[in-house]
Amino acid sequence: MTGTPKAVEGGDLGPLRRILIMLLAAAAVIGAALLIFALWSIWAFKGPGPAAGEGRSRDVVLRQGASLPEIASVLGRARVIGSPALFMAAAQLTGDARHLKAGEYDFPSRSSMQRVLAAVVAGDVVRHPVTIPEGVSSETVTAILMRAPYLVGVAPVAPEGAILPETYEVQRGEDRSTVLQRMMNARDALLASLWRSRRSDLPFETADQAVILASIVEKETALPDERPRIAAVFVNRLQKGMRLESDPTVIYGLTGGKPLGHGLRASELAEPTPYNTYLITGLPPTPIGNPGRASLAAVLDPPRTSELYFVADGSGGHVFSTSLEEHEKNVARWRAMEKARSIPAAP
């Protein structure tokens, strides 16, 4: 049978086309939104963060054991980051969430979230200096540690001479006893090194005896350049069996390391204590303070001299001599200067 074919039934694709167009439009809108969100996230992560309310930075403490949500919340409340949610997402996507470190942080104003996250991952915490002056007693060291408000716990009093006086960097929340142990370990390491390279003919047999002499040298002068020379004088005296006759040892025997508050009196020089080197021969039983690097090095490798005496020169240093006669002249000169200073000026 021949003729014109009939139109295919159901060939109207209008509704399907409209649905397809709507889906494509929706996908385009969602895609654009996602792109905008991604660009915003990158900008929010890498761009400048919130400005500090006061000053140039913000100090934040992240406690030990804090979770990622807690860390993000603390940073958000401190206005270090603008979006805790974005911070958590970035930490998880980069794998840094497993490496965040507790401690005290100081974030500059407008730090980027990227910089903040990197700092917490690296543990770039604030470090506070604790300075131990050369020559102080171990009791004073404990007092310094106990006054440090950023440390916790209680520090015992170390044996005299067991600490290396220096400036140490500590973190907020560190235990005082741990910091004290670090100071003692530093002294042990330095002493061991100096002892291995010591002069061969020294008049003491142990490193502990060297520390005792170094503590005396430390107290005798505040001038670093004089320490080797003073150490040489004491080494020479010990080798000859002479008494050290050191005023600081007498004072330590009287006060235990506290200031005497006045010049030594004749009665005090005659006071029989184990530390009175005017009365005992050799070294006192313990150090009289904590000597620093220079004094330890000086007694373990002193210059070779023939000097046996020294006395103050009136200018903060000392004048040295090899004979008692010369020394007595120097002492007389010093006493004359002291007397002249004590005489009030004429009106």
C-alpha distance (Angstrom), angle and dihedral (degrees) to the residues before:
residue distance angle dihedral
M1 . . .
T2 3.75 . .
G3 3.86 131.5 .
T4 3.86 146.0 98.3
P5 3.87 113.7 -43.4
K6 3.78 117.8 -116.9
A7 3.85 121.8 -112.9
V8 3.81 115.4 -96.7
E9 3.78 110.4 -99.4
G10 3.77 117.1 -121.8
G11 3.81 93.9 20.6
D12 3.85 93.7 135.9
L13 3.89 105.5 113.2
G14 3.84 95.9 174.0
P15 3.85 99.4 110.6
L16 3.82 93.1 43.8
R17 3.78 91.1 49.3
R18 3.77 91.3 50.8
I19 3.82 91.7 51.0
L20 3.78 90.6 49.0
I21 3.78 91.6 50.2
M22 3.80 90.7 48.8
L23 3.81 91.4 50.6
L24 3.79 91.7 48.7
A25 3.78 90.8 48.5
A26 3.79 91.2 48.9
A27 3.81 90.7 48.7
A28 3.78 89.8 50.1
V29 3.80 91.0 50.4
I30 3.81 92.0 47.4
G31 3.79 90.9 45.5
A32 3.78 91.2 50.4
A33 3.80 90.2 47.6
L34 3.77 91.4 49.6
L35 3.78 90.7 48.4
I36 3.79 90.9 49.6
F37 3.81 90.4 47.4
A38 3.81 91.3 48.5
L39 3.79 91.7 49.4
W40 3.80 90.4 47.0
S41 3.82 91.0 48.7
I42 3.80 91.5 51.2
W43 3.78 91.0 47.7
A44 3.81 92.1 45.9
F45 3.81 90.7 48.5
K46 3.80 98.5 44.7
G47 3.79 101.8 25.5
P48 3.82 128.4 83.3
G49 3.78 116.3 -61.0
P50 3.81 129.6 -141.6
A51 3.78 118.8 -50.0
A52 3.79 118.4 -110.7
G53 3.77 113.1 -105.2
E54 3.80 94.0 -138.9
G55 3.78 130.0 11.5
R56 3.76 126.3 -2.7
S57 3.78 100.2 -68.5
R58 3.79 146.2 21.7
D59 3.78 126.0 -124.3
V60 3.80 114.4 -142.4
V61 3.80 130.1 178.2
L62 3.81 118.1 -152.0
R63 3.77 109.0 -163.5
Q64 3.79 124.4 -131.3
G65 3.80 111.2 -91.6
A66 3.80 95.5 17.8
S67 3.83 115.0 155.8
L68 3.80 124.2 -126.8
P69 3.84 92.7 -102.5
E70 3.83 90.5 50.3
I71 3.81 92.5 48.9
A72 3.80 91.3 48.2
S73 3.80 90.6 47.7
V74 3.83 93.1 50.0
L75 3.80 91.3 49.1
G76 3.79 90.8 46.8
R77 3.81 94.6 49.7
A78 3.79 89.7 49.3
R79 3.82 89.4 52.4
V80 3.79 90.8 -121.9
I81 3.80 90.8 125.9
G82 3.78 129.3 26.3
S83 3.81 99.1 -144.2
P84 3.82 122.9 33.3
A85 3.82 89.3 -173.5
L86 3.79 92.3 56.1
F87 3.82 90.3 45.8
M88 3.82 90.6 54.2
A89 3.80 92.2 46.2
A90 3.81 91.9 49.9
A91 3.81 92.1 47.5
Q92 3.79 91.4 50.8
L93 3.82 96.2 43.6
T94 3.82 92.5 49.9
G95 3.81 94.5 42.8
D96 3.81 90.2 -120.7
A97 3.81 92.3 120.3
R98 3.81 88.7 85.1
H99 3.80 93.7 53.5
L100 3.82 105.3 49.3
K101 3.81 112.2 131.8
A102 3.78 130.8 -148.0
G103 3.78 123.1 -126.5
E104 3.78 144.7 87.4
Y105 3.81 116.3 -50.2
D106 3.77 132.0 -170.9
F107 3.81 110.6 -155.3
P108 3.81 119.0 -167.6
S109 3.80 116.2 -126.7
R110 3.82 114.3 -83.3
S111 3.82 93.6 13.5
S112 3.79 110.7 169.1
M113 3.79 118.4 -112.9
Q114 3.80 87.2 -118.5
R115 3.79 90.1 57.9
V116 3.81 92.5 45.5
L117 3.81 92.3 51.4
A118 3.81 91.7 46.7
A119 3.82 91.0 51.1
V120 3.81 93.4 51.1
V121 3.81 91.2 46.8
A122 3.82 91.9 49.2
G123 3.81 92.2 45.6
D124 3.80 90.7 -125.6
V125 3.80 91.2 173.9
V126 3.79 129.1 169.7
R127 3.80 113.0 -92.1
H128 3.79 120.7 -154.1
P129 3.81 121.9 -154.6
V130 3.80 120.3 -123.8
T131 3.80 111.4 -169.8
I132 3.80 121.7 -158.9
P133 3.84 110.0 -167.7
E134 3.79 117.9 -136.2
G135 3.77 115.1 -96.5
V136 3.81 99.8 18.3
S137 3.78 120.2 137.6
S138 3.79 122.4 -104.7
E139 3.80 88.7 -113.7
T140 3.81 88.3 59.3
V141 3.81 90.7 49.4
T142 3.79 90.3 55.9
A143 3.81 90.0 48.8
I144 3.82 90.5 52.7
L145 3.80 91.1 51.2
M146 3.80 92.8 46.7
R147 3.83 90.4 53.0
A148 3.82 92.6 54.3
P149 3.85 103.1 102.5
Y150 3.81 94.6 -161.5
L151 3.82 93.7 60.7
V152 3.80 127.2 79.6
G153 3.78 136.1 -152.2
V154 3.78 129.7 28.9
A155 3.81 127.2 -64.9
P156 3.80 117.5 -146.9
V157 3.79 122.0 -140.4
A158 3.81 108.1 -93.0
P159 3.80 122.5 -141.9
E160 3.79 111.0 -81.8
G161 3.79 111.4 -89.3
A162 3.83 94.7 15.8
I163 3.83 96.1 109.9
L164 3.80 129.7 77.3
P165 3.82 108.6 -135.8
E166 3.80 108.8 -133.3
T167 3.79 141.1 115.4
Y168 3.79 110.1 -79.9
E169 3.79 127.2 -166.7
V170 3.80 113.9 -133.5
Q171 3.78 134.4 179.5
R172 3.77 127.2 -127.7
G173 3.77 109.0 -93.9
E174 3.81 96.5 26.4
D175 3.77 114.8 140.5
R176 3.79 114.4 -109.0
S177 3.79 92.8 -136.0
T178 3.82 89.4 54.3
V179 3.80 91.1 52.1
L180 3.80 90.2 48.0
Q181 3.80 90.4 51.7
R182 3.80 89.3 51.9
M183 3.81 89.1 55.2
M184 3.79 90.7 50.0
N185 3.80 92.4 47.6
A186 3.80 89.6 51.6
R187 3.80 90.7 54.2
D188 3.80 92.2 47.4
A189 3.80 92.2 51.1
L190 3.81 93.7 48.0
L191 3.81 93.5 44.6
A192 3.80 92.2 50.0
S193 3.79 91.0 51.9
L194 3.82 94.2 47.4
W195 3.80 92.2 44.4
R196 3.81 91.9 55.9
S197 3.82 91.1 56.0
R198 3.83 97.8 37.9
R199 3.78 124.8 136.5
S200 3.80 109.4 -87.5
D201 3.83 100.2 -130.1
L202 3.79 101.7 51.7
P203 3.82 116.9 144.2
F204 3.81 95.7 -124.6
E205 3.77 132.2 71.9
T206 3.80 105.6 -153.1
A207 3.79 138.4 49.1
D208 3.81 88.9 -123.1
Q209 3.80 89.7 61.1
A210 3.81 89.0 51.2
V211 3.81 89.1 55.1
I212 3.81 90.4 52.4
L213 3.79 91.6 53.9
A214 3.81 92.1 43.1
S215 3.81 90.1 54.6
I216 3.81 89.3 55.5
V217 3.81 92.2 48.2
E218 3.81 88.7 49.8
K219 3.79 91.9 55.8
E220 3.79 95.4 44.5
T221 3.81 97.4 63.6
A222 3.78 141.0 18.4
L223 3.82 91.6 -160.8
P224 3.82 113.0 96.2
D225 3.81 92.2 -154.7
E226 3.81 91.2 58.5
R227 3.78 97.8 53.3
P228 3.82 97.5 83.5
R229 3.80 91.0 48.1
I230 3.80 93.9 48.3
A231 3.80 89.6 46.3
A232 3.80 88.5 53.4
V233 3.83 90.9 52.5
F234 3.81 92.2 52.9
V235 3.81 92.5 44.5
N236 3.80 89.6 51.4
R237 3.81 91.5 49.4
L238 3.81 92.5 49.0
Q239 3.80 90.8 49.4
K240 3.81 90.5 52.7
G241 3.82 93.7 45.4
M242 3.81 91.8 -113.5
R243 3.79 121.0 147.1
L244 3.80 115.1 -105.6
E245 3.83 93.6 -130.8
S246 3.79 93.3 -162.6
D247 3.81 118.4 167.9
P248 3.85 94.9 -151.4
T249 3.81 90.8 60.6
V250 3.79 90.3 54.4
I251 3.80 90.8 50.0
Y252 3.83 91.9 49.7
G253 3.79 90.2 52.1
L254 3.80 89.6 53.5
T255 3.82 101.2 41.4
G256 3.82 107.5 17.3
G257 3.78 91.6 -120.9
K258 3.79 100.7 -40.4
P259 3.82 119.9 122.6
L260 3.78 113.6 -85.9
G261 3.79 92.7 -140.6
H262 3.80 95.1 -140.8
G263 3.77 141.5 38.8
L264 3.79 117.1 -73.3
R265 3.77 112.8 -86.4
A266 3.79 125.0 -144.9
S267 3.81 89.3 -114.3
E268 3.81 90.5 55.0
L269 3.81 92.3 48.8
A270 3.81 86.3 56.6
E271 3.82 93.9 48.9
P272 3.83 107.6 119.8
T273 3.82 105.7 -130.8
P274 3.83 127.6 144.1
Y275 3.82 87.1 -110.4
N276 3.80 98.7 53.1
T277 3.81 101.1 110.6
Y278 3.80 89.8 -175.9
L279 3.81 86.3 68.8
I280 3.82 104.9 28.2
T281 3.79 127.1 62.2
G282 3.79 118.1 -131.2
L283 3.77 128.3 4.8
P284 3.81 126.8 -18.4
P285 3.84 116.2 -109.6
T286 3.84 96.8 -99.9
P287 3.79 140.1 10.2
I288 3.80 115.6 -80.0
G289 3.82 93.9 -139.9
N290 3.77 141.6 -21.1
P291 3.82 111.0 -65.5
G292 3.78 121.7 -148.0
R293 3.79 131.2 -129.4
A294 3.80 95.7 -85.3
S295 3.79 94.8 52.5
L296 3.81 93.5 46.1
A297 3.79 90.5 49.8
A298 3.81 91.4 46.0
V299 3.81 96.5 56.3
L300 3.81 93.6 44.3
D301 3.79 95.0 50.3
P302 3.82 108.1 18.6
P303 3.81 121.4 169.4
R304 3.78 116.4 -99.0
T305 3.80 107.4 -107.0
S306 3.79 138.6 147.9
E307 3.81 94.5 -134.4
L308 3.79 117.0 127.1
Y309 3.81 104.6 169.3
F310 3.79 142.0 44.8
V311 3.79 136.0 175.2
A312 3.80 135.1 179.6
D313 3.80 114.8 -78.5
G314 3.80 96.9 -155.8
S315 3.80 95.4 -109.8
G316 3.80 100.0 79.2
G317 3.79 95.2 -84.8
H318 3.78 136.5 77.2
V319 3.78 139.4 -107.8
F320 3.82 115.9 -135.4
S321 3.80 131.6 -149.7
T322 3.77 140.5 -179.9
S323 3.81 100.2 -148.7
L324 3.77 133.6 53.3
E325 3.79 90.8 -127.9
E326 3.79 92.0 56.1
H327 3.78 90.6 44.4
E328 3.81 92.6 52.9
K329 3.80 89.6 53.7
N330 3.78 90.2 51.6
V331 3.81 91.1 48.4
A332 3.81 90.9 50.7
R333 3.79 90.1 50.6
W334 3.81 90.5 50.4
R335 3.80 93.1 48.8
A336 3.79 90.3 50.2
M337 3.81 89.6 53.9
E338 3.80 90.4 48.9
K339 3.78 91.4 50.3
A340 3.82 92.3 48.4
R341 3.78 90.6 51.9
S342 3.80 92.1 50.7
I343 3.81 93.7 53.8
P344 3.83 109.6 94.0
A345 3.81 115.8 -122.3
A346 3.80 116.8 -100.1
P347 3.82 114.4 -100.4
